Protein backbone atom coordinates (compact mmCIF):
# COMPACT_ATOMS: atom_id res chain seq x y z
CA UNK A 1 0.00 0.00 0.00
CA UNK A 2 1.27 3.48 -0.84
CA UNK A 3 -0.05 6.91 0.00
CA UNK A 4 -1.60 8.12 -3.25
CA UNK A 5 -1.31 11.75 -2.14
CA UNK A 6 2.50 11.64 -2.38
CA UNK A 7 2.15 11.09 -6.10
CA UNK A 8 -1.11 12.86 -6.89
CA UNK A 9 -0.15 16.03 -5.05
CA UNK A 10 2.82 16.31 -7.40
CA UNK A 11 0.52 15.90 -10.39
CA UNK A 12 -1.80 18.63 -9.16
CA UNK A 13 1.08 21.03 -8.52
CA UNK A 14 2.56 20.70 -12.01
CA UNK A 15 -0.01 21.99 -14.52
CA UNK A 16 0.17 20.62 -18.03
CA UNK A 17 2.37 17.65 -17.19
CA UNK A 18 1.15 14.11 -17.75
CA UNK A 19 1.91 11.19 -15.48
CA UNK A 20 4.21 9.82 -18.17
CA UNK A 21 6.42 12.88 -17.79
CA UNK A 22 6.76 12.43 -14.04
CA UNK A 23 9.37 9.73 -14.26
CA UNK A 24 11.55 11.27 -11.54
CA UNK A 25 9.33 11.34 -8.50
CA UNK A 26 12.49 10.22 -6.73
CA UNK A 27 13.96 13.62 -7.70
CA UNK A 28 11.34 15.41 -5.64
CA UNK A 29 12.22 13.17 -2.69
CA UNK A 30 15.90 14.07 -3.03
CA UNK A 31 15.07 17.75 -3.39
CA UNK A 32 13.33 17.58 0.00
CA UNK A 33 16.64 16.81 1.73
CA UNK A 34 18.84 19.48 3.33
CA UNK A 35 21.26 19.45 0.42
CA UNK A 36 23.75 22.01 1.72
CA UNK A 37 24.92 19.96 4.72
CA UNK A 38 28.28 18.19 4.93
CA UNK A 39 29.10 14.58 4.19
CA UNK A 40 27.64 12.00 6.57
CA UNK A 41 29.89 11.05 9.45
CA UNK A 42 32.00 7.91 8.93
CA UNK A 43 31.22 7.81 5.21
CA UNK A 44 34.72 6.42 4.65
CA UNK A 45 34.48 3.78 7.35
CA UNK A 46 30.98 2.33 6.85
CA UNK A 47 28.91 0.65 4.14
CA UNK A 48 26.96 2.54 1.49
CA UNK A 49 24.25 1.66 -1.05
CA UNK A 50 24.13 3.41 -4.41
CA UNK A 51 21.04 4.32 -6.43
CA UNK A 52 21.51 5.39 -10.06
CA UNK A 53 19.34 6.76 -12.85
CA UNK A 54 18.34 3.99 -15.24
CA UNK A 55 19.94 5.77 -18.22
CA UNK A 56 23.40 5.57 -16.65
CA UNK A 57 25.44 3.07 -18.68
CA UNK A 58 27.46 0.14 -17.37
CA UNK A 59 30.60 2.04 -18.34
CA UNK A 60 29.52 5.06 -16.31
CA UNK A 61 28.60 2.89 -13.33
CA UNK A 62 32.05 1.28 -13.41
CA UNK A 63 33.52 4.78 -13.47
CA UNK A 64 31.43 5.64 -10.41
CA UNK A 65 32.58 2.54 -8.52
CA UNK A 66 36.24 3.23 -9.38
CA UNK A 67 35.92 6.80 -8.08
CA UNK A 68 34.21 5.59 -4.90
CA UNK A 69 36.90 2.96 -4.38
CA UNK A 70 39.61 5.58 -4.78
CA UNK A 71 37.85 7.92 -2.33
CA UNK A 72 37.21 5.17 0.23
CA UNK A 73 33.43 4.92 -0.16
CA UNK A 74 32.40 1.29 0.25
CA UNK A 75 29.39 1.10 -2.08
CA UNK A 76 28.53 -2.58 -1.74
CA UNK A 77 25.33 -2.63 -3.81
CA UNK A 78 23.61 -0.54 -6.49
CA UNK A 79 19.96 -0.25 -7.54
CA UNK A 80 18.12 1.75 -10.19
CA UNK A 81 17.06 5.01 -8.61
CA UNK A 82 13.30 4.75 -8.97
CA UNK A 83 12.93 1.24 -7.51
CA UNK A 84 12.76 1.96 -3.75
CA UNK A 85 10.09 4.63 -4.19
CA UNK A 86 7.58 2.58 -6.21
CA UNK A 87 5.30 1.93 -3.22
CA UNK A 88 5.20 1.77 0.55
CA UNK A 89 5.63 -2.01 0.53
CA UNK A 90 8.62 -1.69 -1.80
CA UNK A 91 10.24 0.98 0.38
CA UNK A 92 9.82 -1.25 3.42
CA UNK A 93 11.41 -4.18 1.59
CA UNK A 94 14.36 -1.99 0.66
CA UNK A 95 14.67 -0.75 4.23
CA UNK A 96 14.74 -4.32 5.53
CA UNK A 97 17.42 -5.25 2.98
CA UNK A 98 19.60 -2.22 3.77
CA UNK A 99 19.32 -2.95 7.49
CA UNK A 100 20.27 -6.60 6.97
CA UNK A 101 23.37 -5.60 5.00
CA UNK A 102 24.34 -3.02 7.62
CA UNK A 103 24.11 -0.06 5.24
CA UNK A 104 24.81 3.32 6.87
CA UNK A 105 24.64 5.78 3.96
CA UNK A 106 22.83 6.23 0.65
CA UNK A 107 24.24 7.74 -2.54
CA UNK A 108 21.89 8.92 -5.30
CA UNK A 109 23.35 9.43 -8.78
CA UNK A 110 20.98 11.35 -11.02
CA UNK A 111 21.35 12.03 -14.72
CA UNK A 112 19.40 14.62 -16.68
CA UNK A 113 19.57 17.18 -19.46
CA UNK A 114 21.78 19.45 -17.37
CA UNK A 115 24.22 16.74 -16.34
CA UNK A 116 24.72 14.75 -13.17
CA UNK A 117 23.93 15.22 -9.50
CA UNK A 118 25.43 13.12 -6.71
CA UNK A 119 23.72 13.26 -3.33
CA UNK A 120 24.79 11.48 -0.14
CA UNK A 121 22.65 11.16 2.97
CA UNK A 122 22.39 8.73 5.91
CA UNK A 123 20.06 5.74 5.71
CA UNK A 124 17.22 6.63 8.07
CA UNK A 125 16.68 3.06 9.24
CA UNK A 126 12.96 3.65 8.71
CA UNK A 127 10.54 2.21 6.20
CA UNK A 128 10.89 5.20 3.86
CA UNK A 129 14.75 4.84 3.87
CA UNK A 130 15.18 8.61 4.23
CA UNK A 131 13.23 11.42 5.89
CA UNK A 132 12.39 14.78 4.25
CA UNK A 133 14.65 17.51 5.59
CA UNK A 134 17.43 15.20 6.78
CA UNK A 135 21.02 16.30 6.21
CA UNK A 136 22.66 15.58 2.87
CA UNK A 137 25.68 16.56 0.79
CA UNK A 138 25.23 17.21 -2.92
CA UNK A 139 27.26 18.21 -5.96
CA UNK A 140 26.28 18.75 -9.60
CA UNK A 141 28.18 19.05 -12.85
CA UNK A 142 27.62 18.65 -16.56
CA UNK A 143 30.27 15.92 -16.59
CA UNK A 144 30.15 12.81 -14.41
CA UNK A 145 33.93 12.81 -14.02
CA UNK A 146 33.90 16.32 -12.56
CA UNK A 147 31.07 15.53 -10.14
CA UNK A 148 33.02 12.49 -8.95
CA UNK A 149 36.19 14.56 -8.56
CA UNK A 150 34.28 17.05 -6.41
CA UNK A 151 33.11 14.23 -4.19
CA UNK A 152 36.61 12.79 -3.95
CA UNK A 153 38.17 16.12 -2.96
CA UNK A 154 35.52 16.79 -0.33
CA UNK A 155 35.79 13.29 1.14
CA UNK A 156 39.59 13.29 1.36
CA UNK A 157 39.67 16.68 3.06
CA UNK A 158 36.89 15.88 5.53
CA UNK A 159 37.48 12.31 6.68
CA UNK A 160 40.13 9.65 7.10
CA UNK A 161 39.90 6.74 4.68
CA UNK A 162 39.28 3.55 6.66
CA UNK A 163 37.46 1.42 4.08
CA UNK A 164 40.20 -0.54 2.34
CA UNK A 165 38.60 -3.71 0.93
CA UNK A 166 36.21 -2.18 -1.61
CA UNK A 167 34.77 -4.04 -4.62
CA UNK A 168 36.42 -3.32 -7.97
CA UNK A 169 33.14 -3.70 -9.87
CA UNK A 170 29.64 -2.49 -8.94
CA UNK A 171 27.26 -5.13 -7.64
CA UNK A 172 23.80 -4.75 -9.18
CA UNK A 173 22.22 -8.18 -9.00
CA UNK A 174 20.38 -8.05 -5.66
CA UNK A 175 16.67 -8.88 -5.92
CA UNK A 176 14.22 -7.11 -3.61
CA UNK A 177 10.90 -8.88 -3.05
CA UNK A 178 8.16 -6.65 -1.58
CA UNK A 179 5.51 -9.38 -1.60
CA UNK A 180 5.54 -11.11 1.79
CA UNK A 181 2.79 -13.61 1.10
CA UNK A 182 1.84 -15.66 -1.92
CA UNK A 183 1.85 -14.03 -5.33
CA UNK A 184 -1.28 -14.79 -7.37
CA UNK A 185 -1.96 -13.93 -11.00
CA UNK A 186 -5.71 -14.08 -10.55
CA UNK A 187 -8.40 -12.23 -8.60
CA UNK A 188 -9.42 -12.84 -4.99
CA UNK A 189 -12.79 -14.55 -5.16
CA UNK A 190 -13.15 -14.04 -1.39
CA UNK A 191 -13.84 -10.39 -2.11
CA UNK A 192 -17.36 -11.41 -3.08
CA UNK A 193 -17.97 -11.65 0.68
CA UNK A 194 -15.00 -9.84 2.32
CA UNK A 195 -14.65 -6.11 2.88
CA UNK A 196 -12.05 -4.19 0.85
CA UNK A 197 -10.33 -1.14 2.37
CA UNK A 198 -9.72 1.84 0.07
CA UNK A 199 -7.24 4.17 1.82
CA UNK A 200 -7.96 7.86 1.32
CA UNK A 201 -5.15 10.19 0.30
CA UNK A 202 -6.15 13.26 2.28
CA UNK A 203 -6.75 15.20 -0.94
CA UNK A 204 -10.48 15.88 -1.29
CA UNK A 205 -10.48 15.96 -5.09
CA UNK A 206 -8.56 12.73 -5.45
CA UNK A 207 -10.54 10.98 -2.74
CA UNK A 208 -13.81 12.02 -4.35
CA UNK A 209 -12.69 10.64 -7.72
CA UNK A 210 -11.39 7.48 -6.07
CA UNK A 211 -14.69 6.84 -4.32
CA UNK A 212 -16.69 7.57 -7.47
CA UNK A 213 -14.74 4.99 -9.46
CA UNK A 214 -15.53 2.34 -6.86
CA UNK A 215 -19.17 3.38 -6.47
CA UNK A 216 -19.78 3.32 -10.20
CA UNK A 217 -17.75 0.24 -11.14
CA UNK A 218 -16.99 -2.03 -8.17
CA UNK A 219 -20.04 -4.20 -7.34
CA UNK A 220 -18.70 -5.67 -4.09
CA UNK A 221 -18.27 -4.38 -0.53
CA UNK A 222 -15.70 -1.65 0.07
CA UNK A 223 -15.10 1.15 2.51
CA UNK A 224 -13.06 4.34 2.24
CA UNK A 225 -10.60 4.50 5.15
CA UNK A 226 -8.70 7.37 6.73
CA UNK A 227 -5.27 8.29 5.34
CA UNK A 228 -2.22 6.61 6.84
CA UNK A 229 -4.04 3.94 8.87
CA UNK A 230 -1.78 0.92 9.46
CA UNK A 231 -2.85 -2.37 7.95
CA UNK A 232 -3.11 -3.99 11.39
CA UNK A 233 -5.63 -1.33 12.37
CA UNK A 234 -7.54 -1.81 9.11
CA UNK A 235 -7.78 -5.50 9.95
CA UNK A 236 -9.01 -4.69 13.46
CA UNK A 237 -11.71 -2.55 11.88
CA UNK A 238 -12.95 -5.55 9.92
CA UNK A 239 -11.20 -5.18 6.56
CA UNK A 240 -9.67 -8.36 5.20
CA UNK A 241 -8.27 -6.84 2.00
CA UNK A 242 -6.68 -3.52 1.08
CA UNK A 243 -6.19 -1.76 -2.25
CA UNK A 244 -2.52 -1.37 -3.20
CA UNK A 245 -0.56 -0.13 -6.18
CA UNK A 246 2.93 0.54 -7.48
CA UNK A 247 3.97 3.53 -9.56
CA UNK A 248 7.17 3.24 -11.57
CA UNK A 249 8.46 2.55 -15.06
CA UNK A 250 6.66 -0.42 -16.53
CA UNK A 251 9.78 -2.58 -16.53
CA UNK A 252 10.40 -1.83 -12.85
CA UNK A 253 6.77 -2.40 -11.86
CA UNK A 254 6.79 -5.81 -13.55
CA UNK A 255 10.07 -6.80 -11.91
CA UNK A 256 8.98 -5.74 -8.43
CA UNK A 257 5.68 -7.60 -8.74
CA UNK A 258 7.37 -10.76 -9.98
CA UNK A 259 6.24 -10.84 -13.60
CA UNK A 260 8.35 -12.67 -16.17
CA UNK A 261 11.46 -10.63 -16.96
CA UNK A 262 13.25 -13.29 -18.96
CA UNK A 263 13.98 -11.03 -21.90
CA UNK A 264 14.48 -7.33 -22.35
CA UNK A 265 11.42 -5.67 -23.86
CA UNK A 266 11.03 -2.13 -25.15
CA UNK A 267 7.27 -2.08 -24.48
CA UNK A 268 4.53 -4.05 -22.74
CA UNK A 269 1.01 -4.83 -23.88
CA UNK A 270 -1.55 -3.78 -21.30
CA UNK A 271 -5.25 -4.60 -21.13
CA UNK A 272 -7.33 -1.44 -20.95
CA UNK A 273 -11.02 -0.61 -21.19
CA UNK A 274 -12.59 2.12 -23.30
CA UNK A 275 -16.35 2.54 -23.03
CA UNK A 276 -16.49 -0.84 -21.33
CA UNK A 277 -14.73 -2.62 -24.19
CA UNK A 278 -11.45 -4.47 -23.64
CA UNK A 279 -8.55 -3.23 -25.76
CA UNK A 280 -4.79 -3.70 -26.01
CA UNK A 281 -2.50 -0.78 -25.28
CA UNK A 282 1.22 -0.75 -26.07
CA UNK A 283 3.15 1.18 -23.38
CA UNK A 284 6.93 1.76 -23.63
CA UNK A 285 8.87 -0.07 -20.90
CA UNK A 286 10.41 3.14 -19.54
CA UNK A 287 7.10 4.97 -19.26
CA UNK A 288 5.87 5.35 -15.64
CA UNK A 289 2.66 3.44 -15.01
CA UNK A 290 0.27 2.65 -12.18
CA UNK A 291 -0.46 -1.00 -11.43
CA UNK A 292 -3.24 -1.71 -8.93
CA UNK A 293 -3.84 -4.94 -7.03
CA UNK A 294 -5.57 -6.14 -3.87
CA UNK A 295 -3.76 -7.63 -0.86
CA UNK A 296 -5.02 -9.96 1.85
CA UNK A 297 -3.97 -8.22 5.07
CA UNK A 298 -3.45 -11.25 7.35
CA UNK A 299 -1.41 -13.39 4.96
CA UNK A 300 0.21 -10.74 2.79
CA UNK A 301 -1.02 -12.65 -0.28
CA UNK A 302 -1.43 -10.39 -3.31
CA UNK A 303 -3.88 -10.77 -6.17
CA UNK A 304 -2.54 -9.16 -9.34
CA UNK A 305 -5.26 -10.18 -11.79
CA UNK A 306 -5.03 -12.48 -14.78
CA UNK A 307 -3.60 -9.92 -17.22
CA UNK A 308 -1.17 -7.02 -17.15
CA UNK A 309 -3.46 -3.99 -16.80
CA UNK A 310 -1.14 -1.12 -15.87
CA UNK A 311 -1.75 2.32 -17.35
CA UNK A 312 -0.27 5.81 -17.37
CA UNK A 313 -3.34 7.31 -15.67
CA UNK A 314 -4.18 6.18 -12.13
CA UNK A 315 -7.88 6.41 -12.92
CA UNK A 316 -7.58 4.21 -16.01
CA UNK A 317 -5.24 1.74 -14.28
CA UNK A 318 -7.71 1.32 -11.43
CA UNK A 319 -10.64 0.99 -13.81
CA UNK A 320 -8.71 -1.60 -15.82
CA UNK A 321 -8.20 -3.72 -12.74
CA UNK A 322 -11.81 -3.47 -11.56
CA UNK A 323 -13.21 -4.21 -15.03
CA UNK A 324 -10.88 -7.18 -15.44
CA UNK A 325 -12.01 -8.54 -12.09
CA UNK A 326 -15.68 -8.12 -12.99
CA UNK A 327 -15.12 -9.94 -16.27
CA UNK A 328 -13.16 -12.87 -14.80
CA UNK A 329 -15.44 -13.37 -11.80
CA UNK A 330 -18.59 -12.67 -13.85
CA UNK A 331 -19.79 -9.90 -11.59
CA UNK A 332 -22.53 -7.50 -12.58
Secondary structure as a PSIPRED ss2 file (coil, helix, strand):
# PSIPRED VFORMAT (PSIPRED V4.0)

   1 X C   1.000  0.000  0.000
   2 X C   1.000  0.000  0.000
   3 X C   1.000  0.000  0.000
   4 X H   0.000  1.000  0.000
   5 X H   0.000  1.000  0.000
   6 X H   0.000  1.000  0.000
   7 X H   0.000  1.000  0.000
   8 X H   0.000  1.000  0.000
   9 X H   0.000  1.000  0.000
  10 X H   0.000  1.000  0.000
  11 X H   0.000  1.000  0.000
  12 X H   0.000  1.000  0.000
  13 X H   0.000  1.000  0.000
  14 X C   1.000  0.000  0.000
  15 X C   1.000  0.000  0.000
  16 X C   1.000  0.000  0.000
  17 X C   1.000  0.000  0.000
  18 X C   1.000  0.000  0.000
  19 X H   0.000  1.000  0.000
  20 X H   0.000  1.000  0.000
  21 X H   0.000  1.000  0.000
  22 X C   1.000  0.000  0.000
  23 X C   1.000  0.000  0.000
  24 X C   1.000  0.000  0.000
  25 X H   0.000  1.000  0.000
  26 X H   0.000  1.000  0.000
  27 X H   0.000  1.000  0.000
  28 X H   0.000  1.000  0.000
  29 X H   0.000  1.000  0.000
  30 X H   0.000  1.000  0.000
  31 X H   0.000  1.000  0.000
  32 X C   1.000  0.000  0.000
  33 X C   1.000  0.000  0.000
  34 X E   0.000  0.000  1.000
  35 X C   1.000  0.000  0.000
  36 X E   0.000  0.000  1.000
  37 X C   1.000  0.000  0.000
  38 X C   1.000  0.000  0.000
  39 X C   1.000  0.000  0.000
  40 X C   1.000  0.000  0.000
  41 X C   1.000  0.000  0.000
  42 X C   1.000  0.000  0.000
  43 X C   1.000  0.000  0.000
  44 X C   1.000  0.000  0.000
  45 X C   1.000  0.000  0.000
  46 X C   1.000  0.000  0.000
  47 X E   0.000  0.000  1.000
  48 X E   0.000  0.000  1.000
  49 X E   0.000  0.000  1.000
  50 X E   0.000  0.000  1.000
  51 X E   0.000  0.000  1.000
  52 X E   0.000  0.000  1.000
  53 X C   1.000  0.000  0.000
  54 X C   1.000  0.000  0.000
  55 X C   1.000  0.000  0.000
  56 X C   1.000  0.000  0.000
  57 X C   1.000  0.000  0.000
  58 X H   0.000  1.000  0.000
  59 X H   0.000  1.000  0.000
  60 X H   0.000  1.000  0.000
  61 X H   0.000  1.000  0.000
  62 X H   0.000  1.000  0.000
  63 X H   0.000  1.000  0.000
  64 X H   0.000  1.000  0.000
  65 X H   0.000  1.000  0.000
  66 X H   0.000  1.000  0.000
  67 X H   0.000  1.000  0.000
  68 X H   0.000  1.000  0.000
  69 X H   0.000  1.000  0.000
  70 X H   0.000  1.000  0.000
  71 X H   0.000  1.000  0.000
  72 X C   1.000  0.000  0.000
  73 X C   1.000  0.000  0.000
  74 X E   0.000  0.000  1.000
  75 X E   0.000  0.000  1.000
  76 X E   0.000  0.000  1.000
  77 X E   0.000  0.000  1.000
  78 X E   0.000  0.000  1.000
  79 X E   0.000  0.000  1.000
  80 X E   0.000  0.000  1.000
  81 X C   1.000  0.000  0.000
  82 X C   1.000  0.000  0.000
  83 X H   0.000  1.000  0.000
  84 X H   0.000  1.000  0.000
  85 X H   0.000  1.000  0.000
  86 X C   1.000  0.000  0.000
  87 X C   1.000  0.000  0.000
  88 X H   0.000  1.000  0.000
  89 X H   0.000  1.000  0.000
  90 X H   0.000  1.000  0.000
  91 X H   0.000  1.000  0.000
  92 X H   0.000  1.000  0.000
  93 X H   0.000  1.000  0.000
  94 X H   0.000  1.000  0.000
  95 X H   0.000  1.000  0.000
  96 X H   0.000  1.000  0.000
  97 X H   0.000  1.000  0.000
  98 X H   0.000  1.000  0.000
  99 X H   0.000  1.000  0.000
 100 X H   0.000  1.000  0.000
 101 X C   1.000  0.000  0.000
 102 X C   1.000  0.000  0.000
 103 X E   0.000  0.000  1.000
 104 X E   0.000  0.000  1.000
 105 X E   0.000  0.000  1.000
 106 X E   0.000  0.000  1.000
 107 X E   0.000  0.000  1.000
 108 X E   0.000  0.000  1.000
 109 X E   0.000  0.000  1.000
 110 X E   0.000  0.000  1.000
 111 X E   0.000  0.000  1.000
 112 X E   0.000  0.000  1.000
 113 X C   1.000  0.000  0.000
 114 X C   1.000  0.000  0.000
 115 X E   0.000  0.000  1.000
 116 X E   0.000  0.000  1.000
 117 X E   0.000  0.000  1.000
 118 X E   0.000  0.000  1.000
 119 X E   0.000  0.000  1.000
 120 X E   0.000  0.000  1.000
 121 X E   0.000  0.000  1.000
 122 X E   0.000  0.000  1.000
 123 X C   1.000  0.000  0.000
 124 X C   1.000  0.000  0.000
 125 X C   1.000  0.000  0.000
 126 X C   1.000  0.000  0.000
 127 X C   1.000  0.000  0.000
 128 X C   1.000  0.000  0.000
 129 X C   1.000  0.000  0.000
 130 X C   1.000  0.000  0.000
 131 X C   1.000  0.000  0.000
 132 X C   1.000  0.000  0.000
 133 X C   1.000  0.000  0.000
 134 X C   1.000  0.000  0.000
 135 X E   0.000  0.000  1.000
 136 X E   0.000  0.000  1.000
 137 X E   0.000  0.000  1.000
 138 X E   0.000  0.000  1.000
 139 X E   0.000  0.000  1.000
 140 X E   0.000  0.000  1.000
 141 X E   0.000  0.000  1.000
 142 X C   1.000  0.000  0.000
 143 X C   1.000  0.000  0.000
 144 X H   0.000  1.000  0.000
 145 X H   0.000  1.000  0.000
 146 X H   0.000  1.000  0.000
 147 X H   0.000  1.000  0.000
 148 X H   0.000  1.000  0.000
 149 X H   0.000  1.000  0.000
 150 X H   0.000  1.000  0.000
 151 X H   0.000  1.000  0.000
 152 X H   0.000  1.000  0.000
 153 X H   0.000  1.000  0.000
 154 X H   0.000  1.000  0.000
 155 X H   0.000  1.000  0.000
 156 X H   0.000  1.000  0.000
 157 X H   0.000  1.000  0.000
 158 X H   0.000  1.000  0.000
 159 X C   1.000  0.000  0.000
 160 X C   1.000  0.000  0.000
 161 X C   1.000  0.000  0.000
 162 X C   1.000  0.000  0.000
 163 X C   1.000  0.000  0.000
 164 X C   1.000  0.000  0.000
 165 X C   1.000  0.000  0.000
 166 X C   1.000  0.000  0.000
 167 X C   1.000  0.000  0.000
 168 X C   1.000  0.000  0.000
 169 X C   1.000  0.000  0.000
 170 X C   1.000  0.000  0.000
 171 X C   1.000  0.000  0.000
 172 X C   1.000  0.000  0.000
 173 X C   1.000  0.000  0.000
 174 X C   1.000  0.000  0.000
 175 X C   1.000  0.000  0.000
 176 X C   1.000  0.000  0.000
 177 X C   1.000  0.000  0.000
 178 X C   1.000  0.000  0.000
 179 X C   1.000  0.000  0.000
 180 X C   1.000  0.000  0.000
 181 X C   1.000  0.000  0.000
 182 X C   1.000  0.000  0.000
 183 X E   0.000  0.000  1.000
 184 X E   0.000  0.000  1.000
 185 X C   1.000  0.000  0.000
 186 X C   1.000  0.000  0.000
 187 X C   1.000  0.000  0.000
 188 X C   1.000  0.000  0.000
 189 X H   0.000  1.000  0.000
 190 X H   0.000  1.000  0.000
 191 X H   0.000  1.000  0.000
 192 X H   0.000  1.000  0.000
 193 X C   1.000  0.000  0.000
 194 X C   1.000  0.000  0.000
 195 X C   1.000  0.000  0.000
 196 X E   0.000  0.000  1.000
 197 X E   0.000  0.000  1.000
 198 X E   0.000  0.000  1.000
 199 X E   0.000  0.000  1.000
 200 X C   1.000  0.000  0.000
 201 X C   1.000  0.000  0.000
 202 X C   1.000  0.000  0.000
 203 X C   1.000  0.000  0.000
 204 X H   0.000  1.000  0.000
 205 X H   0.000  1.000  0.000
 206 X H   0.000  1.000  0.000
 207 X H   0.000  1.000  0.000
 208 X H   0.000  1.000  0.000
 209 X H   0.000  1.000  0.000
 210 X H   0.000  1.000  0.000
 211 X H   0.000  1.000  0.000
 212 X H   0.000  1.000  0.000
 213 X H   0.000  1.000  0.000
 214 X H   0.000  1.000  0.000
 215 X H   0.000  1.000  0.000
 216 X H   0.000  1.000  0.000
 217 X H   0.000  1.000  0.000
 218 X C   1.000  0.000  0.000
 219 X C   1.000  0.000  0.000
 220 X C   1.000  0.000  0.000
 221 X C   1.000  0.000  0.000
 222 X E   0.000  0.000  1.000
 223 X E   0.000  0.000  1.000
 224 X E   0.000  0.000  1.000
 225 X E   0.000  0.000  1.000
 226 X C   1.000  0.000  0.000
 227 X C   1.000  0.000  0.000
 228 X C   1.000  0.000  0.000
 229 X C   1.000  0.000  0.000
 230 X C   1.000  0.000  0.000
 231 X H   0.000  1.000  0.000
 232 X H   0.000  1.000  0.000
 233 X H   0.000  1.000  0.000
 234 X H   0.000  1.000  0.000
 235 X H   0.000  1.000  0.000
 236 X H   0.000  1.000  0.000
 237 X C   1.000  0.000  0.000
 238 X C   1.000  0.000  0.000
 239 X C   1.000  0.000  0.000
 240 X C   1.000  0.000  0.000
 241 X E   0.000  0.000  1.000
 242 X E   0.000  0.000  1.000
 243 X E   0.000  0.000  1.000
 244 X E   0.000  0.000  1.000
 245 X E   0.000  0.000  1.000
 246 X E   0.000  0.000  1.000
 247 X E   0.000  0.000  1.000
 248 X E   0.000  0.000  1.000
 249 X E   0.000  0.000  1.000
 250 X H   0.000  1.000  0.000
 251 X H   0.000  1.000  0.000
 252 X H   0.000  1.000  0.000
 253 X H   0.000  1.000  0.000
 254 X H   0.000  1.000  0.000
 255 X H   0.000  1.000  0.000
 256 X H   0.000  1.000  0.000
 257 X C   1.000  0.000  0.000
 258 X C   1.000  0.000  0.000
 259 X C   1.000  0.000  0.000
 260 X C   1.000  0.000  0.000
 261 X C   1.000  0.000  0.000
 262 X C   1.000  0.000  0.000
 263 X C   1.000  0.000  0.000
 264 X C   1.000  0.000  0.000
 265 X C   1.000  0.000  0.000
 266 X C   1.000  0.000  0.000
 267 X E   0.000  0.000  1.000
 268 X E   0.000  0.000  1.000
 269 X E   0.000  0.000  1.000
 270 X E   0.000  0.000  1.000
 271 X E   0.000  0.000  1.000
 272 X E   0.000  0.000  1.000
 273 X E   0.000  0.000  1.000
 274 X E   0.000  0.000  1.000
 275 X C   1.000  0.000  0.000
 276 X C   1.000  0.000  0.000
 277 X E   0.000  0.000  1.000
 278 X E   0.000  0.000  1.000
 279 X E   0.000  0.000  1.000
 280 X E   0.000  0.000  1.000
 281 X E   0.000  0.000  1.000
 282 X E   0.000  0.000  1.000
 283 X E   0.000  0.000  1.000
 284 X E   0.000  0.000  1.000
 285 X C   1.000  0.000  0.000
 286 X C   1.000  0.000  0.000
 287 X C   1.000  0.000  0.000
 288 X E   0.000  0.000  1.000
 289 X E   0.000  0.000  1.000
 290 X E   0.000  0.000  1.000
 291 X E   0.000  0.000  1.000
 292 X E   0.000  0.000  1.000
 293 X E   0.000  0.000  1.000
 294 X E   0.000  0.000  1.000
 295 X E   0.000  0.000  1.000
 296 X E   0.000  0.000  1.000
 297 X C   1.000  0.000  0.000
 298 X C   1.000  0.000  0.000
 299 X C   1.000  0.000  0.000
 300 X C   1.000  0.000  0.000
 301 X C   1.000  0.000  0.000
 302 X E   0.000  0.000  1.000
 303 X E   0.000  0.000  1.000
 304 X C   1.000  0.000  0.000
 305 X C   1.000  0.000  0.000
 306 X C   1.000  0.000  0.000
 307 X C   1.000  0.000  0.000
 308 X C   1.000  0.000  0.000
 309 X C   1.000  0.000  0.000
 310 X C   1.000  0.000  0.000
 311 X E   0.000  0.000  1.000
 312 X C   1.000  0.000  0.000
 313 X C   1.000  0.000  0.000
 314 X H   0.000  1.000  0.000
 315 X H   0.000  1.000  0.000
 316 X H   0.000  1.000  0.000
 317 X H   0.000  1.000  0.000
 318 X H   0.000  1.000  0.000
 319 X H   0.000  1.000  0.000
 320 X H   0.000  1.000  0.000
 321 X H   0.000  1.000  0.000
 322 X H   0.000  1.000  0.000
 323 X H   0.000  1.000  0.000
 324 X H   0.000  1.000  0.000
 325 X H   0.000  1.000  0.000
 326 X H   0.000  1.000  0.000
 327 X H   0.000  1.000  0.000
 328 X H   0.000  1.000  0.000
 329 X H   0.000  1.000  0.000
 330 X C   1.000  0.000  0.000
 331 X C   1.000  0.000  0.000
 332 X C   1.000  0.000  0.000
